[in-house]
Structure formats: C-alpha cells, structure tokens
Amino acid sequence: MARECDICGKSRSVGNRVSHANNRSKRTWRPNLQRVHANLNGTVRFILACTRCIRSGKVIKAAQRTKAA
C-alpha cells in the first residue's frame, strides 16, 4: 500500500540533503497523512488523508460511534 492521500493523491517527494560543505545526498519529504473515519459514497470507512484535505473540507468525517452501556 502506497503512502499517499486517498483524496488528492499527494505522495512523497524527493530532493537533496545539502550539508554546510555542499555535500549532497538524497532525502524524502513525506506528506502528513492521518487515518480518518470518513463517509465515502454513503459507506463509512477508514482512509488516509493529508491534513490539507481534512482542513479544507474535502473529507466528510463520519459520526463517532458511542459505546452502548
């Protein structure tokens, strides 16, 4: 399973780690993904969504289930 947002498809990006001596080595930036209980097409399931999608309202959160006493 790839670590990418189920809504917008944001995934890792790569670049260089640059030291003070200008030595370069590869590094990655990973998106801030959260496991969210979301409502998708009438069904409730867990998805991986980036915080930007959650904050902008692209993810419709499902209602929390309460424990029966």
C-alpha positions as CSV (number, residue, x, y, z in Angstrom):
1,M,0.0,0.0,0.0
2,A,1.5,3.3,-1.0
3,R,1.6,6.1,1.5
4,E,-0.4,8.7,-0.4
5,C,-3.6,10.7,0.2
6,D,-6.7,8.9,-0.9
7,I,-8.3,12.2,-1.8
8,C,-5.7,14.3,-3.7
9,G,-3.0,11.7,-4.3
10,K,-0.3,13.6,-2.6
11,S,2.7,11.3,-2.0
12,R,6.4,11.6,-1.1
13,S,8.7,14.0,-2.9
14,V,12.5,13.6,-3.2
15,G,15.3,16.1,-3.1
16,N,18.8,16.6,-1.8
17,R,20.0,17.0,1.8
18,V,22.7,19.7,1.5
19,S,25.4,20.0,4.1
20,H,27.4,23.1,5.1
21,A,30.2,21.7,2.9
22,N,27.7,21.5,0.0
23,N,27.8,17.7,0.0
24,R,24.5,16.3,-1.4
25,S,22.7,13.1,-0.6
26,K,19.1,12.1,-1.3
27,R,16.3,12.6,1.1
28,T,12.5,12.4,1.1
29,W,9.6,14.5,2.3
30,R,6.5,12.6,3.4
31,P,3.0,14.1,3.5
32,N,1.3,14.5,6.9
33,L,-1.2,11.6,6.5
34,Q,-3.9,10.9,9.0
35,R,-6.1,7.8,9.3
36,V,-9.6,9.3,9.2
37,H,-13.0,7.7,9.7
38,A,-14.7,9.1,6.6
39,N,-18.0,8.9,4.7
40,L,-17.4,7.9,1.1
41,N,-20.4,7.4,-1.2
42,G,-22.7,6.5,1.6
43,T,-20.3,4.0,3.2
44,V,-18.2,4.6,6.3
45,R,-14.5,3.5,6.1
46,F,-11.0,4.5,7.2
47,I,-9.0,6.4,4.6
48,L,-5.5,8.0,4.6
49,A,-6.0,11.7,4.0
50,C,-3.5,14.6,4.2
51,T,-4.1,17.3,6.6
52,R,-4.7,19.9,3.9
53,C,-7.6,17.9,2.5
54,I,-9.0,17.4,6.0
55,R,-8.7,21.1,6.9
56,S,-10.2,22.3,3.6
57,G,-13.3,20.2,4.0
58,K,-12.7,17.7,1.2
59,V,-13.1,14.9,3.7
60,I,-16.5,14.3,5.2
61,K,-15.9,12.8,8.6
62,A,-18.2,10.0,9.8
63,A,-20.1,10.3,13.1
64,Q,-18.4,8.8,16.1
65,R,-19.9,5.6,17.4
66,T,-20.7,5.7,21.1
67,K,-20.4,2.6,23.3
68,A,-23.6,1.1,24.5
69,A,-23.8,0.8,28.3
